[in-house]
Amino acid sequence: MRKSGVLMHISTLYGDYSCGSFGKEAKEFIDFLSDTGFSVWQVLPFGTTDECNSPYKSYSAFGGNPYFVDLNSLYEKGYITYDELNRQKQNTPYSCEYKRLFDERVTLLCDCAQKVPDAEREKIEKFIEENNYLADFCKFMALKSANSDAEWQKWQNFDIDEKILFGWKFIQYEFFNQWQEIKKYANEKNISIIGDIPIYVSQDSCDVWSNRDEFLLDEKGYPTSVAGVPPDYFSKDGQLWGNPLYDWDKMKKNDCKWWVDRISHMLKMFDGIRIDHFRGLESFWSVPADAKTAASGKWVKGPGLDFIEKIKKTADGKMIIAEDLGEISEDVKRLVEDSGFPGMRVLQFGFLSYDDNVHLPHNYIKNCVAYTGTHDNNTLLGYLWELDADKKKYLLKYCGYENENWENGFDSIVRTLFASSADTVILPIQDLLKYGSDTRLNTPGTSENNWLYRITKDQLSGIDKNYYRDLIKLYKR
């Protein structure tokens, strides 16, 4: 069935408390999708963010980001006073205030946990007990706190503050219960939610700390080789991600239990998932741990089709998107095809040269998800601005627009994507708004000014729903 949807992370939602959350604003966004005719909401990873604010490097592959917990809900339960809530009001509605969130939010939520009545406390303890990966995560975060947030390889204090430990249990309980309410609301409105799984985890994570045998580590717990990608469109030196690599031989000995549990966990949270850097399951770029850039890495064979079959069995028919962007070999193409998972097509990549390629809409197959751009791309308008004159003319002519005023060609590009044979079309929220590069969410290979962008309620209300409703109806999406 042909579908269309919007890519927007939770952090980008409007709201009063420095970051988007699982509050009424999420339901209002679902109402917008439903009213417009969209049927898919795609989000980014839900884990904690790193020092660069990225959700792709988290303390846990299973745990939830405390910044997404809705404060108004806690106020209604009596866990936050009016004055405490008022002090959390943001300074700007246009940008996530990560420094302030880091300094204040977990402390506030741990204080809230102390106000939980005994009956509710029992529910929280039972919930964590039934989710052992979350129990490990809460313990990990309490130990990090006891060691002044040092990476786990440097811990010396193993005395846990019970207030902080229960605070993290409370955070996870509220996070998952609030999210399930949002997801239920979306599904009742016939909106499917697609989550995102980063293929790798952070070396300073609960996942590595509690599963050391399943990663390539030295005797001190540090990676012997790290993840990245070779030089490409995004970076001339490649991207040195620094994540530890999996010991796939050891993982296979227990039937890849950690991975199977991870997929199962995510598919309880979402109606489908995108596996980031899917090509790493065929071959992954292995870089010596002491390398300065990713250019000195090499390709190493991944777990391949046997592992994919385990994923498919766990998914039980739910949608899995294979992120097959970047340097793609024939072996990777074959693995995506053999998996049966839809791959990704990004319109912006189709016009970087004049060569025929898979990202040109006339080459889209049905079993793919087509995007104007992803969270790693410029906005469509920003991309158009930066294209040289000849390529811009080529792109617009391709999309049936040959007027000299190129800025009015935006709608023709979007229409071309909707008219394509791709089963699913996804637009980033910035492209619905027709915004420029100042609203770009992330620039790969850079460490500053990323992941900050937020919309306002007025901006969302200003989107021409009739325009998209007509497109969806016209192209049977």
C-alpha positions in Angstrom: 0.0 0.0 0.0 1.3 3.5 -1.0 2.0 5.7 2.0 3.5 9.1 2.9 4.7 10.6 6.1 6.9 13.1 8.0 10.3 12.8 9.5 10.5 14.7 12.8 12.3 13.9 16.0 10.6 14.3 19.4 13.2 17.0 20.4 12.0 19.1 17.4 8.4 19.4 18.8 7.3 22.7 20.2 6.6 23.0 24.0 7.5 25.1 27.0 10.4 23.2 28.6 13.6 23.4 26.4 12.9 20.3 24.3 10.1 18.4 22.7 8.4 15.8 24.8 5.7 13.2 25.1 3.1 15.8 26.1 0.0 17.1 24.5 2.1 18.6 21.7 2.9 15.1 20.4 -0.8 14.4 20.2 -1.3 17.7 18.4 1.3 16.7 15.9 -0.4 13.4 15.3 -3.7 15.3 14.8 -1.9 17.4 12.1 -0.6 14.2 10.4 -4.1 12.7 10.4 -5.9 15.8 9.3 -3.4 16.2 6.4 -3.7 12.6 5.3 -0.2 11.4 6.2 0.0 7.9 7.7 3.6 7.6 8.9 5.6 9.5 11.5 9.3 8.7 11.5 11.4 9.6 14.5 15.1 9.4 15.4 16.6 7.3 18.3 15.0 7.7 21.7 18.1 7.2 23.8 20.1 9.7 25.8 22.2 12.2 23.8 26.0 12.6 23.9 28.1 15.7 24.5 27.4 16.8 20.9 23.6 16.3 21.5 23.5 13.4 19.1 20.9 10.6 19.7 23.1 8.2 17.8 25.6 7.8 20.7 23.7 6.9 23.8 24.3 5.4 27.3 21.8 2.6 26.4 20.3 1.0 23.4 17.2 0.2 25.5 16.8 3.1 27.9 14.8 6.3 27.2 15.9 10.0 27.1 14.8 11.7 30.3 14.3 15.0 28.4 11.3 13.5 26.6 9.4 12.9 29.8 6.4 15.4 29.9 6.6 17.7 32.9 3.0 18.8 32.7 1.9 15.2 33.3 4.1 15.0 36.4 2.6 18.3 37.6 -0.9 16.9 37.3 0.2 13.9 39.4 1.5 16.2 42.1 5.2 15.3 41.6 6.2 18.8 40.5 5.1 22.0 42.2 3.8 25.0 40.2 7.0 27.0 41.1 9.2 24.1 40.0 7.4 23.8 36.8 7.6 27.5 36.1 11.3 27.5 36.7 11.7 25.0 33.9 10.2 27.4 31.3 12.5 27.7 28.3 14.3 30.9 27.2 13.7 30.3 23.5 11.2 28.2 21.6 13.4 27.8 18.5 16.2 25.7 19.8 16.8 22.8 22.2 18.5 24.1 25.4 20.8 21.1 26.0 23.1 22.7 28.5 20.2 23.6 30.7 18.6 20.2 30.3 21.9 18.5 31.2 22.3 20.7 34.3 18.8 20.5 35.6 16.4 17.9 34.2 17.6 14.6 35.7 18.0 16.3 39.2 14.4 17.5 38.9 13.1 14.1 37.9 14.9 12.4 40.7 13.3 14.8 43.1 9.9 14.0 41.6 10.6 10.3 42.2 10.8 11.0 46.0 7.1 12.1 46.0 5.8 8.9 44.5 3.4 7.1 46.8 4.2 3.5 47.9 1.7 1.8 45.7 3.1 3.6 42.6 6.7 2.8 43.8 5.8 -0.9 43.8 4.6 -0.6 40.2 7.8 1.1 39.1 10.0 -1.5 40.8 7.9 -4.3 39.2 8.2 -2.6 35.7 12.0 -2.3 36.0 12.3 -5.9 37.4 10.5 -7.2 34.3 12.8 -5.2 32.0 16.3 -6.4 32.9 18.0 -4.2 30.3 16.4 -1.1 31.9 17.4 -2.4 35.3 21.0 -2.6 34.1 20.7 0.9 32.6 19.4 2.5 35.8 22.3 0.8 37.8 24.8 2.1 35.2 23.5 5.6 35.4 23.6 5.6 39.3 27.2 4.3 39.2 28.1 7.0 36.7 26.7 9.6 39.1 28.7 8.0 41.9 31.9 8.4 39.8 31.3 12.0 38.8 30.1 10.9 35.3 33.4 9.3 34.4 33.4 6.6 31.7 32.8 3.2 33.2 36.4 2.0 32.6 37.6 4.6 35.1 35.1 3.8 37.9 36.4 3.4 41.4 33.3 4.0 43.6 30.7 1.2 43.5 28.4 2.5 46.3 25.1 3.4 44.7 22.9 6.3 45.9 19.5 4.8 46.2 17.7 8.1 45.6 19.5 8.4 42.2 18.9 4.7 41.4 15.2 5.0 42.0 15.2 8.3 40.2 16.3 6.6 37.1 13.8 3.8 37.5 11.1 6.5 37.8 12.4 8.2 34.7 12.2 5.0 32.7 8.8 4.1 34.0 7.3 7.5 33.1 9.1 7.6 29.7 7.8 4.3 28.5 4.3 4.7 29.9 4.0 8.2 28.4 5.3 7.0 25.1 2.9 4.1 24.9 0.0 6.5 25.4 1.3 8.6 22.5 1.8 5.5 20.3 -1.7 4.3 21.2 -3.2 7.7 20.2 -1.3 7.6 16.9 -2.4 4.1 16.0 -6.0 5.0 16.8 -5.6 7.8 14.2 -4.2 5.2 11.7 -0.7 6.7 12.1 2.2 4.3 12.1 5.4 5.3 13.9 8.8 4.3 12.6 11.7 4.3 15.1 15.4 4.3 14.4 18.1 1.9 15.6 21.7 3.1 15.4 23.7 0.0 14.4 26.4 0.7 17.0 26.5 1.7 20.6 28.7 4.0 22.6 31.8 2.6 24.3 30.7 4.4 27.4 27.4 2.7 27.6 25.5 0.2 29.7 25.4 -2.1 26.7 29.2 -2.5 26.6 29.6 -2.4 30.4 27.2 -5.3 30.9 28.1 -7.3 27.8 31.8 -6.9 27.5 32.4 -10.4 25.9 30.3 -9.4 22.9 32.5 -6.5 21.8 36.1 -6.2 20.6 37.7 -4.7 23.7 41.1 -4.8 25.4 41.7 -5.9 29.0 40.7 -2.4 30.3 37.4 -2.4 28.4 38.4 0.0 25.6 37.8 -0.8 21.9 40.7 -2.4 20.0 39.1 -1.2 16.7 36.3 1.3 16.2 33.5 2.0 13.8 33.3 4.6 11.1 32.9 5.0 7.3 35.4 5.6 4.6 35.8 9.0 2.7 32.5 9.8 1.0 30.1 12.6 -0.1 29.9 13.8 3.5 33.6 13.8 4.5 36.9 13.6 2.6 38.6 11.8 5.5 35.6 9.6 6.2 33.8 9.6 9.5 35.5 8.3 12.6 32.6 7.4 14.9 34.6 5.7 17.6 32.0 3.1 18.6 33.3 -0.3 19.7 32.8 -3.1 17.2 30.8 -6.3 17.9 32.5 -9.6 18.3 30.1 -11.3 15.9 31.7 -14.7 16.4 30.8 -14.6 20.1 27.4 -13.1 19.5 26.6 -16.0 17.2 27.3 -18.5 20.0 24.2 -17.3 22.0 22.1 -16.8 18.8 22.7 -13.0 18.9 20.5 -12.7 22.0 21.4 -9.1 22.7 20.5 -8.0 19.2 17.3 -10.1 19.1 16.2 -8.6 22.4 17.0 -5.1 21.1 14.9 -5.6 17.9 12.1 -7.0 20.0 12.2 -4.1 22.4 12.1 -1.5 19.7 9.2 -3.2 17.9 7.2 -3.0 21.1 7.8 0.7 21.0 7.3 1.3 17.3 5.3 0.0 14.4 8.5 -0.4 12.4 12.1 0.5 12.6 14.9 1.9 10.4 18.3 0.1 10.9 20.9 2.8 10.5 24.0 1.9 8.6 22.5 -1.4 7.4 25.5 -2.0 5.1 27.5 -2.7 8.3 25.7 -6.0 8.5 27.3 -7.1 5.3 30.7 -5.5 5.8 31.8 -2.9 8.3 34.6 -0.3 8.3 37.0 -1.2 11.0 39.5 1.5 12.1 42.4 1.0 14.5 41.5 2.5 17.8 44.5 4.9 17.8 43.8 6.2 14.2 43.4 10.0 13.7 40.9 9.6 10.8 38.7 6.9 9.4 40.7 6.9 6.2 43.1 4.2 7.6 40.3 1.7 8.1 39.4 -1.5 6.2 36.3 -3.5 5.3 35.5 -6.6 7.5 32.8 -9.1 6.8 29.7 -8.7 8.9 27.1 -11.3 10.1 25.2 -11.3 6.8 22.0 -13.1 5.8 21.9 -15.5 8.8 21.6 -12.6 11.1 19.0 -10.9 8.9 16.9 -14.0 9.1 16.9 -13.7 12.9 15.8 -10.1 12.6 13.0 -11.0 10.2 11.8 -13.8 12.5 11.7 -11.3 15.4 10.0 -8.6 13.4 7.2 -10.9 12.5 6.0 -8.9 9.5 6.6 -5.4 11.0 8.3 -2.9 8.7 12.1 -2.8 8.7 13.8 -0.1 6.7 17.4 -0.8 5.6 19.4 2.4 5.5 21.6 1.5 2.5 23.2 4.9 1.8 26.9 5.7 1.4 29.4 3.4 -0.3 27.3 0.4 -1.4 28.9 -2.6 -2.9 27.2 -5.3 -5.0 27.2 -7.6 -1.9 25.3 -5.0 0.1 22.8 -4.5 -2.7 22.3 -8.3 -2.7 21.9 -8.5 1.0 19.2 -5.7 1.0 17.4 -7.5 -1.8 17.6 -10.9 -0.1 16.4 -9.4 3.1 13.2 -8.2 1.5 13.5 -5.0 3.5 12.8 -1.7 1.7 16.0 0.4 1.2 16.2 4.2 1.1 16.3 6.6 -1.8 17.2 10.3 -1.2 16.2 12.7 -4.0 19.1 15.1 -3.2 21.6 12.4 -4.0 20.1 11.9 -7.4 21.4 15.2 -8.8 24.9 15.5 -7.4 26.1 14.4 -10.9 24.6 13.9 -14.3 24.9 10.1 -14.2 22.0 7.7 -14.0 21.7 6.4 -10.4 19.3 4.8 -8.0 18.4 8.1 -6.3 16.7 9.5 -9.4 13.0 9.0 -9.1 12.5 7.3 -12.4 14.7 4.4 -11.0 12.7 4.0 -7.7 11.4 0.5 -7.2 8.2 -0.1 -5.3 9.9 -1.6 -2.3 11.8 1.5 -1.1 11.3 4.5 1.1 11.9 7.8 -0.7 13.0 11.0 1.0 13.7 14.6 -0.2 16.5 14.4 2.4 17.3 12.8 5.8 18.3 14.2 9.2 21.9 14.2 7.8 21.1 16.3 4.7 20.5 19.9 4.1 16.9 21.0 3.8 15.5 20.8 0.3 15.5 24.6 0.0 19.0 24.8 1.4 20.2 22.1 -1.0 18.7 24.0 -4.0 20.4 27.2 -2.9 23.8 25.5 -2.8 23.5 23.6 -6.1 25.4 25.1 -9.0 23.4 26.8 -11.7 23.6 23.9 -14.2 22.7 21.2 -11.8 19.8 23.3 -10.4 18.5 23.7 -14.0 18.9 20.0 -14.6 17.0 19.1 -11.4 14.1 21.5 -12.1 13.8 20.4 -15.7 13.7 16.8 -14.5 10.8 17.7 -12.2 8.9 19.5 -15.0 9.8 23.1 -14.0 11.6 25.4 -16.4 10.7 28.9 -15.3 13.7 31.2 -14.5 12.4 31.9 -11.0 13.8 28.6 -9.5 12.5 29.2 -6.0 9.0 28.5 -7.3 10.1 25.1 -8.5 10.0 23.6 -4.9 6.5 22.2 -5.3 7.4 20.5 -8.6 10.2 18.6 -6.8 7.9 17.4 -4.0 5.3 16.4 -6.6 7.9 14.3 -8.5 8.7 12.4 -5.3 5.0 11.8 -4.6 4.4 10.6 -8.1 7.3 8.1 -8.0 6.7 4.4 -7.7 8.2 4.2 -4.2 5.7 2.6 -1.8 6.5 5.1 0.9 7.5 8.8 0.7 8.8 10.7 3.7 9.4 14.5 4.0 11.4 16.1 6.9 9.3 18.6 8.7 11.6 21.4 7.5 10.7 20.6 3.9 6.9 20.8 4.6 7.7 24.2 6.0 9.9 25.1 3.0 12.7 26.2 5.3 16.3 26.9 4.4 19.7 25.6 5.7 19.5 27.5 9.0 17.0 24.8 10.1 19.2 21.9 9.1 19.2 19.3 12.0 22.7 17.7 11.5 25.8 18.1 9.5 27.9 14.9 9.6 31.5 15.3 10.5 30.9 18.4 12.6 30.4 18.6 16.3 28.7 21.9 16.9 25.3 23.4 16.3 23.6 20.1 15.5 20.3 18.6 16.8 19.0 21.9 18.0 16.2 22.8 15.6 12.6 23.1 16.9 9.3 24.1 15.3 6.7 26.3 16.9 3.0 25.7 17.1 2.4 28.7 14.8 4.8 27.3 12.2 3.0 23.9 12.2 -0.4 25.6 11.9 0.9 27.6 8.9 1.6 24.5 6.8 -0.8 24.3 3.8 -2.6 21.1 4.7 -4.8 21.3 1.7 -1.8 21.2 -0.6 -0.4 18.0 0.9 -3.9 16.5 1.3 -4.4 16.9 -2.5 -1.0 15.4 -3.3 -1.7 12.4 -1.1 -5.1 11.9 -2.7 -3.8 12.4 -6.2 -1.0 9.9 -6.0 -2.9 7.4 -3.8 -0.7 7.8 -0.7 
